[in-house]
Amino acid sequence: MARQTAYRERNHALAALAVGAHGLALLAALPLTLLMKDPLLLWMRAGAWPLLLIASMAGMAAALALPPRRRAGQAVLLLAWLAVLCSACYREVEYCARQRRVETATGEDAQTLRRVGEHLVVGYRSPADLRQLVTRGYIGGVIVRQDNAAGRARQQLRAEIDALQALRRRAGLPPLLIAADQEGGAVAHLSPPLPRQPPLAALVASGARGAALRQLAMSYGFEQGAALRAVGVNTNFSPVVDLKPVRGSIALDFFSRIASRAIASDPATVTEVALAYSQGLAAQGIVPTLKHFPGLGSATADTHRFNAELTQTIAQLEAADWRPFRAILRRTEALLMVGHATLTAVEPGLPASVSGKLIDEIVRRRWGHEGVIISDDLTMAPTYRRGLCDSSLRALVAGTDLLLLAYDWQQVYTVLDCLLSAAAGGRLPDLTASKARLSQLPWRAAAAPGADPQRSHDADITPSLSTYWKSNAPP
């Protein structure tokens, strides 16, 4: 009798242990199911679907093996594991359906995708991933990232980019925007194979002032531009013109790290260095990009992973953070990259990158800026988690010309499908003015019908630095 009691107690303990193990497994599986398409888990996405499938089947089998007296718990566990399986299947099927709608589009749908696609700049894993998007005109540019350059020689990288541009030429489409994130210092995604350079802040720290500082910055941009141009890049997501935070770094800031990337805390110094640097890039035919408007120097969090706010008034921003942006935009053809911090004085609750009150009313109308505006990566947390469809559409409505999908390039199918649906529902804005702005980008203007045949996106039109310095040196 005692032996039977001990046996029953042992079985009860084992059953309780099994239920507890199920609970822990479900706690791990449920978040993975909900986030399997989230950029946060991109690093494990390839294995997430088979892992969830195996875990769900094993979980249901283990639940069925529980003793009959655990039928109530057995039913709950079966339903929970079935929910995990169904949710994972739904997310995978939903994404595949979006991708298929884009890839099989014909007629008017294909025309719409070409119309919206020229406003997308995407990252990539392999050129093969982009072949159809490039040849059908469903994207307007690519960003060459660290993963693409790792272990590659310059000639290999150039050949890869040239092959993408050749696809465009054969399709009769304008050349691609080819972007890099090559600031120097900590953010230099193409080094190696390109030479490493110190951050622009090092030029200020050198003690040089006035004309000497400007010449250093212009030479820096000229040298960096030459290296970028040699591998086929035509746009650089640099310089950072956010003001250096006086307080230093913020907690849990693993990616933005503006304190280590910003040039200086003084707006005049930032303007002086960033302008000369941008002119050096331009002398090599590289379009610079001012980032991250409206300024991340006072942001409360790292916008790669968290929502962040800027609490200054417009008057305070105009007097400090916005001075470099406005001054350099007036003197160059730089792109303006809009970040994801929420500007509480303008449109609380919305990231700046999707704020019509900021982009359309202030930048376009009040400032009169007619240059190209690009969003920061829309797969970052503030825009992705509010809904990538909504964020993409809002950004275009606000007056943004280019939507960046850098880190999680696979989201391009989601965005294209969403914009296709928006067009069908009459919610897509008129993109005529935006298309005209994009047509003035140097490589597109050079390739336009009637353009000088001697000019192209890779024509050798670079002046000497000494000539460029004499004609463009700031007073």
TATA-V563464 format. One record per pair of residues at least 6 apart in sequence whose ideal C-beta (glycine too) atoms are under 8 Angstrom apart, sorted by the first residue. I is the first residue (numbers start at 0). J is the second residue. Records with the same first field share a line. If there is no record, write none. Layout:
I->J ; J
This chain:
10->66
14->65 ; 66 ; 69
17->61 ; 65
18->65 ; 69 ; 72 ; 76
21->58 ; 61 ; 62 ; 76 ; 79
24->54 ; 58
25->58 ; 76 ; 79 ; 80 ; 83
28->51 ; 54 ; 55 ; 58 ; 80 ; 83
29->83
31->40 ; 47 ; 50 ; 51
32->51 ; 83 ; 86 ; 87 ; 90
33->86
34->40
35->44 ; 47 ; 48 ; 51 ; 87 ; 90 ; 91
36->44 ; 90 ; 94
37->383
38->378 ; 379 ; 383 ; 406 ; 407 ; 410
39->304 ; 380
40->47
41->406 ; 407
48->87 ; 91
51->83 ; 84 ; 87
52->84 ; 87
54->83
55->80 ; 81 ; 83 ; 84 ; 87
56->84
58->76 ; 79 ; 80 ; 83
59->76 ; 77 ; 80 ; 81 ; 84
61->76
62->73 ; 76 ; 77 ; 80
63->73 ; 77
65->72 ; 73 ; 76
94->409 ; 412 ; 413
97->412 ; 413 ; 415 ; 416
98->412 ; 416
100->108 ; 416 ; 419
101->112 ; 137 ; 412 ; 415 ; 416 ; 419
102->131
104->111 ; 112 ; 419
108->419
109->135
111->418 ; 419 ; 422 ; 423
112->135 ; 136 ; 137 ; 415 ; 418 ; 419
113->135 ; 136 ; 137
114->422 ; 430
115->395 ; 415 ; 418 ; 419 ; 422 ; 427 ; 430
116->132 ; 135 ; 136 ; 137 ; 138 ; 139 ; 415
117->136 ; 138 ; 139 ; 173 ; 434 ; 437
118->139 ; 395 ; 400 ; 401 ; 402 ; 430 ; 433 ; 437
119->137 ; 138 ; 139 ; 140 ; 401 ; 402 ; 404 ; 411 ; 414 ; 415
120->138 ; 139 ; 140 ; 141 ; 142 ; 176 ; 178 ; 373 ; 401 ; 402 ; 403 ; 404 ; 405
121->129 ; 132 ; 138 ; 140 ; 141 ; 142 ; 403 ; 404 ; 405 ; 408 ; 411
122->141 ; 142 ; 144 ; 404 ; 405 ; 406 ; 407 ; 408
123->129 ; 141 ; 147 ; 408
124->146 ; 408
126->159 ; 162 ; 163
128->408
129->138 ; 141 ; 163
130->166
131->137
132->138 ; 411
133->163 ; 166 ; 167 ; 170 ; 175
134->166 ; 167 ; 169 ; 170 ; 172
135->170
136->170 ; 172
137->411 ; 415
138->175 ; 411
139->175 ; 176 ; 401 ; 437
140->175 ; 176 ; 177 ; 178 ; 234 ; 401
141->163 ; 175 ; 176 ; 177 ; 178
142->178 ; 179 ; 180 ; 236 ; 403 ; 405
143->156 ; 160 ; 177 ; 178 ; 179 ; 188 ; 189 ; 230 ; 232
144->180 ; 188 ; 405
145->188 ; 189
147->156 ; 159
148->156 ; 188 ; 189 ; 191 ; 192 ; 193
151->159 ; 192
152->192
153->192 ; 193 ; 229 ; 230
156->189 ; 192 ; 230 ; 231
157->229 ; 230 ; 231
160->177 ; 230 ; 231 ; 232
161->231
163->175 ; 177
164->174 ; 175 ; 177 ; 231 ; 456
167->173 ; 174 ; 175
168->174
173->438 ; 442 ; 443 ; 446 ; 447
174->233 ; 442 ; 443 ; 446 ; 455 ; 456
176->233 ; 234 ; 401 ; 440 ; 442
177->231 ; 232 ; 233 ; 234
178->232 ; 233 ; 234 ; 235 ; 236 ; 288
179->188 ; 189 ; 227 ; 232 ; 234 ; 235 ; 236
180->186 ; 188 ; 235 ; 236 ; 237 ; 405
181->187 ; 188 ; 189 ; 190 ; 193 ; 223 ; 227 ; 232 ; 235 ; 236 ; 237
182->198 ; 199 ; 236 ; 237 ; 238 ; 239 ; 260
183->195 ; 196 ; 197 ; 198 ; 199 ; 219 ; 223 ; 237
184->196 ; 197 ; 198 ; 199 ; 200 ; 201 ; 259 ; 260
185->198 ; 256 ; 259 ; 260
186->237 ; 260
187->193 ; 195 ; 196
189->226 ; 227 ; 230 ; 232
190->196
192->230
193->226 ; 227 ; 230
194->222 ; 226
196->219 ; 222 ; 223
198->259 ; 260 ; 262
199->216 ; 219 ; 238 ; 239 ; 262 ; 272 ; 273 ; 276
200->243 ; 260 ; 261 ; 262 ; 263
202->212 ; 215 ; 216 ; 219 ; 272
203->212 ; 262 ; 263 ; 268 ; 272
205->215
207->215
210->472
212->271 ; 272 ; 275
213->271 ; 272 ; 274 ; 275 ; 472 ; 473
214->275 ; 468 ; 472
215->275
216->271 ; 272 ; 273 ; 274 ; 275 ; 276 ; 279
217->275 ; 276 ; 278 ; 279 ; 282 ; 464 ; 467 ; 468 ; 471 ; 472
218->279 ; 464
219->276 ; 279
220->275 ; 276 ; 277 ; 278 ; 279 ; 280 ; 281 ; 282 ; 283 ; 287
221->279 ; 280 ; 282 ; 283 ; 464 ; 467
222->279
223->235 ; 279 ; 280 ; 285
224->235 ; 279 ; 280 ; 281 ; 282 ; 283 ; 284 ; 285
225->283 ; 461
227->235 ; 280 ; 283 ; 285
228->283 ; 284 ; 285 ; 461
231->457
232->285
233->284 ; 285 ; 286 ; 441 ; 442 ; 456
234->285 ; 286 ; 288 ; 334
235->280 ; 285 ; 286 ; 287 ; 288
236->288 ; 290 ; 336
237->276 ; 280 ; 287 ; 288 ; 290
238->262 ; 272 ; 273 ; 276 ; 277 ; 287 ; 288 ; 289 ; 290
239->257 ; 260 ; 261 ; 262 ; 290 ; 291
240->262 ; 269 ; 270 ; 273 ; 289 ; 290 ; 294 ; 323 ; 324 ; 327
241->257 ; 260 ; 261 ; 290 ; 291 ; 294 ; 295 ; 296 ; 320
242->261 ; 263 ; 264 ; 265 ; 266 ; 269 ; 294 ; 296 ; 297 ; 319 ; 320 ; 323
243->257 ; 258 ; 261 ; 262 ; 263 ; 264 ; 296
244->257 ; 258 ; 261 ; 264 ; 296 ; 297
245->264
247->258
248->256 ; 258 ; 259
249->298 ; 299 ; 300 ; 301
251->300 ; 301 ; 304 ; 305
252->300 ; 301
253->301 ; 303 ; 304
254->301 ; 303 ; 304
255->295 ; 298 ; 301 ; 302 ; 303
257->295 ; 296 ; 298
261->269 ; 296
262->268 ; 269 ; 272 ; 273
263->269 ; 272
264->296
266->319 ; 320 ; 322 ; 323
267->322
269->323
270->322 ; 323 ; 326 ; 327
271->473
273->289 ; 323 ; 327
274->326 ; 327 ; 330 ; 331 ; 473
275->473
276->287
277->287 ; 289 ; 327 ; 331 ; 333
278->330 ; 331 ; 467 ; 471
279->464 ; 467
280->286 ; 287
281->287 ; 331 ; 332
282->461 ; 462 ; 464 ; 467 ; 471
283->461
284->441 ; 460 ; 461
286->332 ; 333 ; 334 ; 440 ; 441
287->331 ; 333 ; 334
288->333 ; 334 ; 335 ; 336 ; 373
289->323 ; 324 ; 327 ; 328 ; 333 ; 334 ; 335 ; 336
290->336 ; 338 ; 375
291->336 ; 337 ; 338 ; 340 ; 375
292->321 ; 324 ; 335 ; 336 ; 337 ; 338 ; 351 ; 362
293->309 ; 316 ; 320 ; 321 ; 337 ; 338 ; 340 ; 342 ; 351 ; 357
294->309 ; 316 ; 320 ; 321 ; 324
295->302 ; 307 ; 338 ; 340
296->320
297->309 ; 310 ; 311 ; 320
298->307 ; 308 ; 309 ; 340
299->307 ; 308 ; 309 ; 310 ; 340
300->306 ; 307
301->307
302->338 ; 339 ; 340 ; 350 ; 375 ; 379 ; 380 ; 381
303->379 ; 380
304->379 ; 380
305->380 ; 381
306->341 ; 350 ; 380 ; 381
307->339 ; 340 ; 341 ; 381
308->340 ; 341 ; 342 ; 343
309->316 ; 340 ; 341 ; 342 ; 343 ; 344 ; 351
310->343 ; 344
311->320 ; 344
312->344
313->344 ; 345 ; 361
316->342 ; 344
324->335
325->366
327->333
328->335 ; 366 ; 368 ; 370
332->370 ; 441
333->370
334->370 ; 371 ; 372 ; 373 ; 401
335->362 ; 368 ; 370 ; 371 ; 372 ; 373
336->372 ; 373 ; 374 ; 375 ; 403
337->351 ; 352 ; 357 ; 358 ; 372 ; 373 ; 374 ; 375 ; 399
338->350 ; 351 ; 352 ; 375
339->350 ; 351 ; 352 ; 375 ; 379 ; 380 ; 381 ; 382
340->350 ; 351 ; 381
341->347 ; 348 ; 349 ; 350 ; 351 ; 381
342->351 ; 354 ; 357
345->351 ; 354 ; 356 ; 357 ; 361
346->354 ; 355 ; 356 ; 357
349->393
350->381 ; 382 ; 385 ; 390
351->357 ; 358
352->374 ; 375 ; 377 ; 381 ; 382 ; 390 ; 394 ; 399
353->374 ; 382 ; 389 ; 390 ; 393 ; 394 ; 397
354->397
355->393 ; 396 ; 397 ; 398
357->397
358->372 ; 397 ; 398 ; 399
359->397 ; 398
362->368 ; 372 ; 398
363->369 ; 398
369->436
370->436
371->400 ; 401 ; 436 ; 437 ; 439 ; 440
372->398 ; 399 ; 400 ; 401
373->399 ; 400 ; 401 ; 402 ; 403
374->382 ; 394 ; 399 ; 401 ; 402 ; 403
375->403
376->403 ; 404 ; 405 ; 406
377->383 ; 387 ; 390 ; 391 ; 394 ; 402 ; 403 ; 404 ; 410 ; 414
378->387 ; 404 ; 405 ; 406 ; 407 ; 410
379->406
382->390
383->390 ; 410
387->410 ; 413 ; 414 ; 417
388->413 ; 414 ; 417 ; 420 ; 421
391->402 ; 414 ; 417 ; 418
392->417 ; 418 ; 421 ; 426 ; 427
394->402
395->402 ; 418 ; 427 ; 428 ; 430 ; 433
396->428
398->433
400->433 ; 436 ; 437
401->437
402->414
404->410 ; 411 ; 414
418->427
421->427
437->443
438->444 ; 447
441->456
442->455 ; 456
443->456
444->450
445->451 ; 454 ; 455 ; 456 ; 458
446->455 ; 456
454->460
